């Protein structure tokens, strides 16, 4: 039996994916989460065979979730589902531990096929993306070019996203169980590494990076 955790901030989307997947006799959805931080906690606790996560989630986006999970629960295969077909999002997902990237406008059997492919130890991209060749994406994802974002610590990435979502330092401290002073230290270090100077620049960076959307 292949065990699966679903992560998406829309209940109807999770419900639809669960119904689709559980048609398969050998698939079992054992957990659902609505935000990034709770997704990581759930995967660490349940250790599913597969995590299917939306690329855009509050508190911690799907790519960051993939990075956390690939480090903490490496046996869990990760599938990112997304409405974004641009190369930057695909590369970011692969670079951070995802084994598959499935577009939300794909057919239902695309997701089922992705699960079977990652369980078999393969990479998988939706057909529209596969036409550009998986090998090309993997090669670029493993490029040695240093991205300033890659120099951020886990805490700095969490604080970057929460700050971009509009949380105050005090609210971030409470959510991450840190002191306000520690949050400010991480935020200052993060801003310096990314060469950002104010909240407006931080939000613009997060939008360009695909960490948040204008829709929130």
Phi and psi in degrees as a GROMACS rama.xvg file:
@    title "Ramachandran Plot"
@    xaxis  label "Phi"
@    yaxis  label "Psi"
@TYPE xy
-91.1008  117.238  UNK-2
-92.2518  140.839  UNK-3
-135.66  138.581  UNK-4
-112.497  135.786  UNK-5
-106.922  136.764  UNK-6
-133.714  113.964  UNK-7
-161.436  141.021  UNK-8
-81.5991  2.22097  UNK-9
-110.618  118.987  UNK-10
-59.8569  -41.3296  UNK-11
-63.0865  -36.3272  UNK-12
-65.2799  -46.1016  UNK-13
-61.1875  -41.6452  UNK-14
-61.6644  -41.936  UNK-15
-65.8297  -42.4883  UNK-16
-65.5249  -40.9828  UNK-17
-60.0837  -46.6478  UNK-18
-61.1587  -41.4214  UNK-19
-64.9682  -45.9065  UNK-20
-72.5755  -37.8933  UNK-21
-78.9292  -0.0383749  UNK-22
-65.3809  -31.631  UNK-23
-74.6616  124.35  UNK-24
-62.5991  -26.1491  UNK-25
-101.736  13.8309  UNK-26
-110.15  138.775  UNK-27
-138.074  118.529  UNK-28
-82.8992  114.326  UNK-29
-104.827  -2.59453  UNK-30
-170.05  154.551  UNK-31
-136.584  144.454  UNK-32
-138.287  151.814  UNK-33
-111.504  -2.73581  UNK-34
-148.938  165.687  UNK-35
-64.8471  -44.4562  UNK-36
-64.4911  -42.9066  UNK-37
-70.0221  -26.8988  UNK-38
-63.922  -47.2924  UNK-39
-60.5181  -44.5711  UNK-40
-60.6489  -42.8461  UNK-41
-65.6895  -42.0798  UNK-42
-65.7953  -40.6539  UNK-43
-61.5837  -34.8781  UNK-44
-79.7819  -43.0646  UNK-45
-93.3091  -23.6893  UNK-46
47.8423  60.4506  UNK-47
-71.8299  163.177  UNK-48
-68.9049  -35.8039  UNK-49
-137.631  138.104  UNK-50
-112.471  127.73  UNK-51
-111.734  114.399  UNK-52
-128.468  137.001  UNK-53
-68.4883  144.871  UNK-54
-70.7644  -28.4232  UNK-55
-110.338  106.539  UNK-56
-138.557  152.618  UNK-57
-71.6243  158.426  UNK-58
74.005  -42.4787  UNK-59
-157.116  121.409  UNK-60
-73.3864  167.274  UNK-61
-59.4833  -35.2425  UNK-62
-67.5275  -41.7226  UNK-63
-67.2486  -36.0946  UNK-64
-59.6686  -43.8683  UNK-65
-59.8484  -41.7161  UNK-66
-63.4736  -45.5807  UNK-67
-61.7945  -49.0836  UNK-68
-65.2636  -41.432  UNK-69
-64.2896  -26.9973  UNK-70
-83.7555  -39.5553  UNK-71
-92.0952  -32.9281  UNK-72
-133.455  68.1533  UNK-73
-61.6672  -19.2971  UNK-74
-76.0786  -15.499  UNK-75
-81.8037  123.473  UNK-76
-81.8613  142.713  UNK-77
-117.938  129.325  UNK-78
-116.622  124.484  UNK-79
-97.2152  130.537  UNK-80
-110.37  140.522  UNK-81
-157.491  154.013  UNK-82
-90.1311  -5.02376  UNK-83
-97.9262  121.764  UNK-84
-101.997  6.16643  UNK-85
-75.1795  151.092  UNK-86
-58.7229  -36.4978  UNK-87
-59.2557  -43.7418  UNK-88
-67.2933  -40.7694  UNK-89
-63.3421  -47.7957  UNK-90
-61.864  -40.9279  UNK-91
-63.131  -40.2973  UNK-92
-65.4129  -47.134  UNK-93
-65.055  -39.5409  UNK-94
-64.7628  -26.485  UNK-95
-105.04  19.1109  UNK-96
110.22  -4.90999  UNK-97
-71.4464  144.105  UNK-98
-100.068  -15.8556  UNK-99
-148.622  153.762  UNK-100
-137.419  113.559  UNK-101
-117.5  128.934  UNK-102
-78.6115  144.334  UNK-103
-69.735  -19.3621  UNK-104
-92.3818  11.0613  UNK-105
-75.9017  165.941  UNK-106
-69.775  156.673  UNK-107
-58.9137  -37.8002  UNK-108
-69.1229  -13.7734  UNK-109
-64.7094  -42.3166  UNK-110
-68.7029  -42.1028  UNK-111
-60.3509  -44.0221  UNK-112
-63.9339  -38.5567  UNK-113
-60.9945  -42.6  UNK-114
-60.666  -45.8626  UNK-115
-66.0338  -35.2968  UNK-116
-68.5082  -44.6617  UNK-117
-70.5599  -33.2566  UNK-118
-64.1388  -31.4149  UNK-119
-80.4844  -1.24369  UNK-120
90.5719  15.4514  UNK-121
-105.156  163.287  UNK-122
-89.6344  155.343  UNK-123
-148.2  135.378  UNK-124
-127.014  147.727  UNK-125
-53.8117  153.406  UNK-126
-54.1905  -40.1397  UNK-127
-59.8521  -33.9199  UNK-128
-84.6184  -36.3153  UNK-129
-61.3703  -27.4042  UNK-130
-61.5414  -22.4938  UNK-131
-87.6492  -4.06681  UNK-132
85.4721  120.01  UNK-133
-59.9463  -39.5853  UNK-134
-57.2497  -38.7311  UNK-135
-63.8481  -43.6323  UNK-136
-64.0988  -44.6308  UNK-137
-61.8484  -42.696  UNK-138
-61.0478  -45.9575  UNK-139
-68.0106  -36.9076  UNK-140
-64.2706  -27.6777  UNK-141
-96.2446  11.4971  UNK-142
-58.682  145.551  UNK-143
-85.9326  0.113655  UNK-144
-60.8558  128.957  UNK-145
-82.8567  123.733  UNK-146
-102.807  128.348  UNK-147
-52.3955  -32.9436  UNK-148
-60.8173  -34.4406  UNK-149
-68.9238  -15.2144  UNK-150
-85.5774  -8.74818  UNK-151
-72.4872  143.919  UNK-152
-77.0165  169.811  UNK-153
-57.5834  -45.942  UNK-154
-62.5793  -41.4062  UNK-155
-63.4055  -37.1443  UNK-156
-68.6396  -40.9395  UNK-157
-62.0456  -43.9903  UNK-158
-70.2141  -34.154  UNK-159
-58.6345  -50.1201  UNK-160
-66.7589  -45.4529  UNK-161
-63.7102  -37.8553  UNK-162
-63.8314  -42.8539  UNK-163
-65.3065  -29.872  UNK-164
-78.5209  -4.67333  UNK-165
99.7219  6.70906  UNK-166
-71.5911  140.733  UNK-167
-76.5647  167.044  UNK-168
-58.385  -40.4427  UNK-169
-65.2759  -40.7877  UNK-170
-67.3746  -38.5064  UNK-171
-64.4262  -43.1966  UNK-172
-58.7869  -43.385  UNK-173
-66.789  -43.3457  UNK-174
-65.4482  -37.3752  UNK-175
-98.6152  4.02865  UNK-176
57.588  47.0385  UNK-177
-122.613  166.578  UNK-178
-81.8062  151.2  UNK-179
-55.4781  -36.4206  UNK-180
-64.8785  -40.7417  UNK-181
-65.0446  -40.9496  UNK-182
-60.5338  -44.8779  UNK-183
-63.7976  -37.2514  UNK-184
-63.5083  -46.927  UNK-185
-62.4604  -40.8623  UNK-186
-65.46  -41.6546  UNK-187
-62.717  -44.3699  UNK-188
-63.4156  -42.3075  UNK-189
-63.2457  -44.7159  UNK-190
-62.1041  -40.2326  UNK-191
-64.4351  -46.8925  UNK-192
-61.7043  -34.9202  UNK-193
-93.6789  0.0746786  UNK-194
57.4297  45.492  UNK-195
-106.798  146.157  UNK-196
-121.504  -11.5015  UNK-197
-159.338  175.41  UNK-198
-63.8183  -36.3245  UNK-199
-61.9716  -45.4894  UNK-200
-64.0257  -37.2716  UNK-201
-62.4367  -45.9295  UNK-202
-64.7018  -42.4085  UNK-203
-61.7386  -39.8952  UNK-204
-63.0479  -45.4677  UNK-205
-62.4131  -36.697  UNK-206
-66.5239  -46.7127  UNK-207
-61.3448  -37.125  UNK-208
-77.502  -12.9726  UNK-209
80.93  19.1488  UNK-210
-79.4453  -29.8791  UNK-211
-137.559  167.299  UNK-212
-123.62  165.152  UNK-213
-64.3142  -25.9809  UNK-214
-76.8821  -12.4762  UNK-215
